[in-house]
Amino acid sequence: MANINTAGVDPTKMGVGRAIAVLTSGGDAQGMNAAVRATVRVGLYTGAKVFFVHEGYQGLVDGGNHIRPATWESVSMMLQLGGTVIGSARCKDFQTREGRLKAAYNLVKLGVTNLCVIGGDGSLTGANIFRTEWSDLLKDLISKGKIKNEEAKASSHLNIVGMVGSIDNDFCGTDMTIGTDSALHRIIEVVDSITTTAQSYLALVTALACGADWVFIPEMPPDDGWEDHLCRRLTETRNAGSRLNVIIVAEGAINKDGKPITCDQLKDLVTKSLGFDTRATILGHVQRGGTPSAFDRVLGSRMGVEAVMALLEATPETPACVVSLSGNQAVRLPLMECVQVTKDVTVAMNEGRFDDAIKLRGRYLFILIFNTRFFFVHLFLHQSNINVAILNVGAPCAGMNAAVRAAVRIGLIQGHNMLAIHDGFEGLAEEKIEPITWNTVGDWTGKGGSELGTKRVLPGKYMEEISLNIAKYNIHALVIIGGFEAFSGALEMVQGRGKYEELCVPMVIIPATVSNNVPGSDFSIGADTALNTITTTCDRIKQSAAGTKRRVFIIETMGGYCGYLATMAGFSAGADAAYIYEEKFGIRDLERNVEHLVEKMKTTVKRGLILRNENCNSNYTTDFIFNLYSEEGKGVFDCRKNVLGHMQQGGTPTPFDRNFATKMGAKAVLWLTEKLKECYRHGRIFANTPDSACVLGMRKRGLVLQPLAELKEQTDFEHRIPKNQWWLKLRPIMKILAKYKIVIMFSQRVLKNSIFKILLLFIILQQ
């Protein structure tokens, strides 16, 4: 056991004597309940009192029964519910000083000095005004005899932390807001069949994710003459064999003169100019409904944890902050700075400074628009005489086809000849190679599986045939899309360069596997779809016991030796435990988990959920754990088991996987285009440097390319996983949310850092 700092702080005592109130305000968004749940449970874990404020700021003003104590059990079964179970209401009263005075009185009487607000920029601005006026409000309450001096002294300052809950993803300072991913799920479900409207971010991602023919957003007004350009584009696609065109229109879309572009206007244009049968559909509030996605559940949970830590670490001098997402990290940013930038976007839009608005909205939107322009401008560069081949390797997963489509179309735009290799490395050896065109991949974005075909076969035994075919088809570069087999196979290809000169071509690996176990990337294409499948299935399985008390479900997930799916599904489905290979466990741990469930069944929560990664332990199998729980829980609860199997690899890709795959496919070909220029020597391509064979991965906020040679040292080849995996640091949070008696010790100095960074330093002491 590592040494504990003697000046360590026990977080289970951090909140003792303090009180936290949580409210949701403005338009509701899926995932808000996850944030509320995490705020309550982590607040209680720290020893603080936690209160629900029902009906947003109106409940804060009205007080009484609108502000109620929250318990551990009161937030059970919330994760899968859409909207916000504590209610959200627009409140004119809170916009007045008199209303805020009433709200202050209600909080002081309950001893609440920490307020967590989940909402949009208006809600968060209101919270900051409330905090700024707090001292004066207390003075007024004293002068009016409403509160005593002692009460005012005990509540001398108010800490505020915000979380952005909005389906529009229009708040500056965060990559994603709570609710956006779920809204995209609703939209994509419809847009796979018909067209829709949405906010700018939603419209852009939807356009990329469903393979739309055109997109209109406020920040990117079309050039003059866009009507003729649009009609030409639609005519070209019809002449090429397309039977359906999809146009995405964001709410507030305008032309260069600031005049609105509407669905009805576009419908009339297409009908009158082209004679096409045209329909217009406006989704409206359907986008806010439904079950939250796995992404929003995890995002809400992580933000809720960070929000509580921010409140308890705050001092009177600490400015109000908002918890934001930067890549895969939860960060704290100054609230009003983010609000001001968000308002500056509106000003820039009103003044016609669209480029400034895009820059202010942030890097993420800028990249989206950059990628979107590539796909909708449809301009081809001069022919390059470069042949780029694409193949899928390993098990199929949702999103592979979207990556292929993006790579093919970007390659064609660059002037390259694009070749499709069917059935992976085996197909490359057996000459299953053919040209692939723009229209061939037209509808591939929303298709699951692998249209090219994929096999797990590695290239080692086919190296001579592969080298001959690379020469025969004059292949200058390779895009390899797949899982750990793609990574291992590419390493074999690099190692074969010394013997086969034909293998000296640039190659890039795009991670695509439900297991999320490819070194060099935090995320793999397909993992989000699999995670949502597991989460939805867990929801249904738990619901099947709605009329049955005291039941525990044991569910086996895929992933090989990688516990990513089991861990993240544990977050999103609210599991009591998730057994994985990376975190060793024994019979004593299993015993503690059973005891935990026995205690849980004594409360009002009568259901349990246990997840097990398929290769977590060769002896503690799913059957063993099922039998153990059944025996030890006899008379208290009964058990059911489910092995989800290959259903986790199927289905249509989620919006995240479609968008991620599109960005990865485009980036891969653009990188190869530049690398080919570097490798051109004496009239031929020759690439044998380590940086000519790379994995394209997501690291924190950006897409990065890392040489295979470097990643080889960071890989556990026996178990087919990276040696370091970022998501492992989230597991202590999952245990806290499941109400395990764990003590996490860390120093006061470390407390100043983000909870998601310091979790790496925690020592978990199971009691």
C-alpha angles and dihedrals in degrees: 000000000000120000117267118225106252088221089055122145120225106219091204085071099040095093100040110132093013133102132211128197122198126197138170119218140183123012112359121243133193110260096039089107091056089054092048091048093051092046092052097044097044090044090054090044089059091052096254126135112245127203133194116223105206121211096015121256090350089064090047090055097041095045118175113090091358089077110057136166114262122221134194091253094047091071096047118119091018100112097080095045121101125224118015123305093205091057134239128228139175108246124201091174092066090054088067125073090234090057092049089049089058090048091051090050092052093050095045092052089054094043092242114156099156121072125187114195123192113192147080132306093282092054092047092047089054090052092053092050088051091052093047092052095042098104092048091046090054091050090052092049091051093048090051092050093243095124136018127244090249090056092049091050091051089051098038096141137023122221117210130193126174135205118194112236110179134124091215098068088215100135115110117231100041131079092215135012125214109272100024097101092048091050089052089053090056093046095047091050087060100034092056082073107020143006128271147178129246145149120292098270093041091048094051096048091043091052092052093041098051100035095246121188095225141002131201121199131166094242093055110044112188120252121260111283092033091140093066091042091052093049091049091051093050091047092051092052092048091049088050090058104269113143096189135047125194124200120187118207121189120213106263096025112162141177127241090278092055094251117142122259109208138184092246091051091053092045091055092046095052094041096049098038101040106015092231118154101250134189130189122207127184114195099192114165093002084086090065096051137081136051116321116254122246089254093056092046092053092042093050092047094049093046091049091055092048091047093057092048090049091052095048093046094048124111129196087267095051111107119230110272138198122218109233139178119242110180103307094334128096109222137179119235131179105273101217094044089058092044091051093052089049089054090046088059090059091049092049091050093049090051093049094247093137097161089053090049091054092049091048092049087062146246095296096060091043091056091047092053091046091054092043093053089055091057100041103037087061095194117156121212123219116293110275099193086226118136115209118187126203127201138170120224132190129008117350120253138177112274098035091106092050089055091050091049093051093046093049095048096044089047092052091047087054089054097251128140107242121213128194119215113200123212099014125260090346089058090049089055093046096047096249088155129132140155116271122207140206093257095044091070096036098116099027098103096083098038120106125218123024121306090190092053122240138217135186093230114128121221098238099100093040098048096118094048091045093051091049093051093047086057094041094053092036092234111187100180141012132219108197114192118189151075134289091318089059089052094046093042092052089051089054090050091052091048089051093058091089091062102029115045091190088072090065094101127116113266133184128196119213110199111234118163138113088232094066089213103129113122115239100038135077090208136030127206109259098028094097092052091049091047091053090048091053092045094050091047092050089051091054094044092052090046090054087069095050091115094038121077126213104018129149122201122206113199129186119212133193126244105113106234092339114101097197096110094045092048098046092042086052088058097045098041097039098244124189092218139358118200115208137169094239093061109053118221137180142189092287090057091050089049091052091050091053091049089050091055092046089056091045091056089060089066129066089272107091103174134077134193125201122183124199127190109227095242101031093117132357093214102037094062126173089260091050093051091045091052092045094051092044092053099041093043095048110138092014105058139349127226140228127186133206130186106202095197125170095349083088090067096049137071134068115304119264120243089258093055093045093050094042092048091048092052092045094048092049094046092048095056094043089053092048090050091058093040091053089057090054093048097048107113129166095343097315143077115254119169120171104136119111092247092058091076112051144159113234107216145163111250116180102303105353148046111257135182119224126184115248090231091062094045092050089072091052095054134097098210095181092062097027096235137113114261091234123041122183098212094063089080089065095062096086088057090053089054092049091051089050089054099246116164098246127149118208115194124197139150126266089242091056090048089073091069128079114284090234092057097045094048085080088065097047124116110212114214112191111208 
